[in-house]
Amino acid sequence: MSRSPACRSPARTASRSSARSSSEERREQLIEAAVKEFAANGFHATSTTAIAKRAGISQPYVYALFPSKRDLFLAANERVVERIRGAFVDAARGLNEPADRLAAMGHAYMGFLEGRDEIMFQHQANAAAGDPGLREPVRREFMRLIDDVGRISGASDEDVWNFMAKGMLLNVIAALDLPGKYLPQDPD
């Protein structure tokens, strides 16, 4: 005889809720670990065992949360792009002029250069796009980010293009850990 949902004990419901929360927390930990591992080693050279170890979970549990390493990589890519997009939205909030929004978004992006994981992950995602199974999803996220920069800033296509080009150059400068003289000088 099956119990109706209304007849379930509060302890059982709380247990399911905490298990779901724990599962969601583990998923978040796994994505964070994946960003770091993929950033350091790339898609092909990163093992799910290394990601699981960094996340503090068992390797089989990786596949309970994500059907494949590819799916985990794409979730990590989406996370990195979402962080960047979120930083841009926050930076542009309250500013009226497109040039001011782009400038604030550029300053916000500089924070990613210091942490390096997101920057290095972007390089690895671009390199992984040589894999036909990853190319389209990585390409799609990048195009969405470019479109979002235009939408968030209200800037012209040319200004968005220049903003993105400067960002890519900054990524290379950060990845190569070039000296400060290669960074743009802040006019402020």
N, C-alpha and C positions, 0 to 999 in steps of 0.2 A: 504494500500500500504506500503510495507516494504522498508526501506532505505538500500542501499548497505553500507558496512563498510566504503567505501571511502566518503560517504555522511554524516556520523555521525559528529556531532559537536565536536570540540576539548574539550569543557566543559564536554560533556557526556563521552568521552574517558578518560579524566583526572579523572572524578568521578569514573569510573570503575577501573582505575588503582589505585587510592587512596583507594577504597574499598577493592581491592585485597591486597594491601599493608597492610591496616589495619587488614584484615583478617589474613594475614600471621604473622603480628606482634602479634595479639591476640593468634594465634596458638603457637607462640614461648613463649609468656607469660604463656600460659596454660601449656605447657610442663615443663617450669621452675618451676611453682607452683606445678605441679604433682611430679616432682623429690623431692621437699622438703616435701610435704605431705606424699608421699609413703615412703620416707626415715624415716620419724618420726613415721609412724603408720602402715606400711605394706599395702599390697594389700587389704586384706579383711576388715580391720578396717578403711580404708580411704574412705570417701564419695566424690562423685563428687561435692557435695555442698561445702565441705571444700576446695577442689581444686579451684572451681570457685570463692569462696570468696577471697582466697589468690591471684588469678590472676586478681581480680577486674572485673569479668564478671558475667553474669547471668548463673545459673545452666543449663537452657535449651540450652544456647549457647555452652556449653561443647559438647553436642550431635550434634550440627551443625558442629562442627569441628572434632569430633571423634565419630564413631558409637556406641562405648561402652567404659566402664571403662577399660576393658581388652585392647582394642586398644590404649587407652591413656597410660596405664601402659607400654605396649610394646614400644610405641614411646619414653617414658621417659627412658626405659632401653636402647634403641638404642642410645639415646642422651648421656647417661652416658658413654657407651662403646666408642662412637665416640670421646668424650672429652679425654678419656684415650688414645685411639689410636692416636689422634692428638698430644697429649703431647709426646708420645713415638716417633712419626715420627720427630717432631721438635727437640727433645733431641738427636736423633741419627744422624741427618743431619750433614754431613761433617766429621764424624768419620769413620775411616777405619777398625778398629779391632772390632770383635764381642764383646769381653769383654768390650771394651770402650763404645760401643753402649749400652750394657746392663747396665753398671754402670750409664751412663747418663740417661737412661730410668728410672732406679731405683730412681735417684735423682729427676727426674720430677714427679714420682709417689708420692714422699714424700709431694709434694704440695697438693695433694688430701687429704692427711691425716689431714691437718690443717682445710680444709673446711668442712669435714665430710659428707656433703650431698651425694656426689657420693659414698663414702665408705658405709654409712648406706643404701643407695639405693641398693648397690650390695648385702648386707646381706639380705635385704628384697626380692630382686629378687630371690636369692637362696632359701629362705624360700617359696616364692610363687610358685616355681617350683614343689612343692608338688601338686599343682592344675594341673590336666591333660591338661587343656586348655592353660596353661602358660609354662609348662615344656619344650616342644620342642623349642619354639622361644627363651626362655631364654638360654637353653642349646646351641642352634645354635650360638647365639651371643657370648657366653663364648668361645666356640670352635674356632670361628673366631678370637677372641682376642688372644688366645694362638697361633694360626697359624700365626697371624700378628706379634706377638712378635718374632717368629722364622724368619719370612721373613724380618722384619725391622732390626733385629740385625744380622742375618746371623749366629747365635749361634747354637750349637749342640742341639739336642732334650733334652739331659740331662741338659744342662745349661738353656734352656728355662723352663724346668720343675722346676728346682731349683729357678729360677727367679719368676715364678708364685707362687710357694710354699711360698717363702719369702713374696711376696705381700699379699697372703692370711693371713699369720701370722700378717703382719702389719695391715691388715684390722681389725683383732680381737683386736690387741693392741689399735688401734684407737677407735674402737667401745666401748671398755671397759674403755677407757680413763686411761690406765695404766701409771704409772710414767715413766719418761724418762729412768730410769735404765733398762727398758725392751726393749728399742729401740736399734737397732744395732748401735755400735759406728762407726762413719765415720773415716776411717784410714787416710784421708787427713789432 
